Amino acid sequence: MHDLAPLTALGSSAPQSDTIGPVTITENPDMALVSVAARLGQDAACTTALARILGTSAPDVAQFVQGPTLAAFWSAPHCWMVTGPDDPQSDLSTRLKADLPHMASVTDQSGGWVRFDMQGDGLGALFERLCNLDMARMAQGGARRTVIDHLGCFVLCHGGGVTVYGPRSGARSLHDALITAARSVF
Amino acid sequence: MIINHPLLGPCDAQEFTYLGDARLIDRPDGMADGAEDVFYDYAYLRDNPAGQHRELWFHEAGDRSWLVITRNTLTHEIISVELARDVARKQGRSL
């Protein structure tokens, strides 16, 4: 079993990167993703503990925050997604569960999602074709869940561009949607 | 139709799915006397008003919150939007 070769969500041994016009779309399989949902009555305690873990305040409604090593975004009232480098020696969900004792439900979501990092000018025009988010108003640090090509996705705006998380089972469909939209714009 | 989400602001109605009458929140006590008749009414009987109506909507393509929306079914005017959680909590539930 230990000889199995890991594949990325797009089915390759190495992450795929496409540059279309000024925009580069790169699959990023190296980030762990963990959901944190505060238990009933533990909202405040969980928000405080999460801020301590992140090294910055926990993201408010529709926000994305980047800490020294971990980043997080708001997904629902008192629910967040925490993302950080995937480290086989130190599982992120195990660490978070230990740091949020009895105050949150912590679930590893890494295997359920595909992540695309998008950089370059003109991303606003690209997302106008992809979803109904108002990217012009979605300032840096914004995070929203939306539908792209019939797939429920998270769209995160940050200093490095835009990150899209979509369902891993629809990775190729989502990738095709991103590429097709980019070709239609540029 | 634009739904002014209490947390996220104006959102396209396409992001939502519609369940129906907001009275579904008021699930009767199944262990009480006469529960069978009460549950029949709860499960099958709905008002279908031409005018103001309180409805449950689910933000499926957003933050997955349930909303109670008061809407005029004749004009589609939305009078108020509340988180269903807050409505339930006002009734002393889910505290």
Interface residues (C-beta under 8 A of the other chain):
Chain A: L40 G41 V61 A62 W74 S75 A76 P77 N132 R144 R145 T146 V147 G152
Chain B: L7 L8 D12 Q14 E15 E60 A61 G62 D63 R64 S65 L83 R85 S94 L95
